[in-house]
Amino acid sequence: MRSEDARTESKKFEDLQHLTPEDFDGHTEFHRLTAEQKLMWLSQAAQFAVLYGGALAKESNKKGVR
């Protein structure tokens, strides 16, 4: 990974640190998305889990969150 890419990925992770539960309160109205939009959302959510799942788990363990 290039250092520029690593900085971009690091910035994204830092941005996630500032999210609150209200950011995930269902206001996206997933049920109104088309089938194609739902598949795209699912694909992006899976990609996120693969890319950041381990990092988020490590961060939670550092803070004592289980």
Secondary structure as GFF3:
##gff-version 3
##sequence-region A 1 66
A	DSSP	alpha_helix	3	16	.	.	.	ID=ss1
A	DSSP	three_ten_helix	21	24	.	.	.	ID=ss2
A	DSSP	three_ten_helix	30	32	.	.	.	ID=ss3
A	DSSP	alpha_helix	35	63	.	.	.	ID=ss4
###
